[in-house]
Amino acid sequence: MFLRAERTAGGERTFRMIEGEPLQTSYGIDLYKNVFPDGSD
């Protein structure tokens, strides 16, 4: 199961989490690398 931030058709944030596949615009990998720069967790 994946969760992502809900957005309206106009792009506004609703601040709710919905179930759905990650989008291509997801920044998860970038955030992970910032938190764990050496690749360890």
C-alpha distances in whole Angstrom, upper triangle without the diagonal:
4,7,10,14,15,19,21,23,25,23,24,21,20,19,16,12,10,7,8,8,10,14,17,18,15,17,15,17,20,19,19,22,24,22,23,26,27,23,23,21
4,7,10,12,15,19,20,22,20,20,18,17,16,14,10,8,6,6,6,7,10,14,15,12,14,12,14,17,16,16,19,21,20,21,24,25,22,22,20
4,7,9,13,16,18,20,17,17,14,14,12,10,6,5,5,6,7,8,10,14,14,11,13,12,15,17,16,16,20,20,20,21,24,26,23,23,21
4,6,9,13,15,17,14,14,11,11,10,8,5,6,6,6,8,7,8,12,11,9,11,10,14,16,14,16,19,19,19,21,23,26,23,24,22
4,7,10,13,14,11,10,7,8,7,6,5,6,9,9,11,10,10,13,12,10,12,12,16,17,15,17,20,20,20,23,25,27,25,26,24
4,7,10,11,9,9,6,6,7,6,6,6,9,9,12,12,11,15,13,13,15,16,19,20,19,21,24,24,24,26,28,31,29,30,28
4,7,8,5,5,5,6,8,8,9,10,12,12,14,13,12,15,13,13,16,17,20,21,20,22,25,25,25,28,30,33,31,32,30
4,5,5,5,7,7,10,11,12,12,15,14,17,16,15,17,16,16,19,21,24,24,24,26,29,28,29,32,33,36,34,36,34
4,5,8,10,11,14,14,15,14,17,16,17,17,15,17,16,17,20,22,25,25,25,28,30,30,31,34,35,38,36,37,36
4,6,9,11,14,15,17,17,19,18,20,19,16,18,16,18,20,23,25,25,25,28,30,30,31,34,35,38,36,38,36
4,7,9,12,13,15,15,17,16,17,16,14,15,13,14,16,19,22,21,21,24,26,26,27,30,31,34,32,34,33
4,7,9,11,13,14,18,17,19,18,16,18,15,16,17,20,23,22,22,25,27,26,27,30,31,34,33,34,33
4,6,8,10,12,15,15,17,16,15,17,15,15,16,18,21,21,19,22,25,24,24,27,29,32,31,32,30
4,5,9,10,14,15,18,17,17,20,17,17,18,19,23,23,21,24,27,26,26,29,31,34,32,33,30
4,7,10,13,15,17,16,17,19,17,16,17,17,21,21,19,21,24,23,23,26,28,31,29,30,27
4,7,10,12,15,15,16,19,18,16,17,17,21,22,20,22,25,24,24,26,29,32,30,30,27
4,7,9,12,12,14,17,16,14,16,15,19,20,18,19,23,23,22,24,27,29,27,27,24
4,6,10,11,12,16,16,14,17,16,19,21,20,21,24,25,24,26,29,31,28,28,26
4,7,9,12,15,16,14,17,16,19,21,20,20,24,25,24,26,28,30,27,27,25
4,6,9,12,13,12,15,14,17,19,19,20,23,24,24,25,27,29,26,27,25
4,6,10,11,10,13,12,15,17,18,18,21,22,22,23,25,27,24,25,23
4,7,8,6,10,9,11,14,14,15,17,19,19,20,22,24,21,22,21
4,5,5,9,10,12,14,15,16,18,20,21,22,23,25,23,24,23
4,5,9,10,11,13,14,16,17,19,20,21,22,24,22,24,24
4,6,9,11,11,13,15,16,17,19,20,21,23,22,24,23
4,6,8,9,10,12,13,14,16,17,18,21,19,21,20
4,6,5,6,9,10,11,12,14,15,18,16,18,18
4,5,5,6,9,10,11,12,13,16,14,15,14
4,5,5,6,9,10,10,11,13,11,13,13
4,5,5,6,9,10,10,13,12,14,14
4,5,5,6,9,10,13,12,13,13
4,5,5,6,8,10,8,10,9
4,5,5,5,8,7,9,10
4,6,5,9,10,11,12
4,6,9,9,10,9
4,6,5,6,6
4,6,8,9
4,6,9
4,7
4
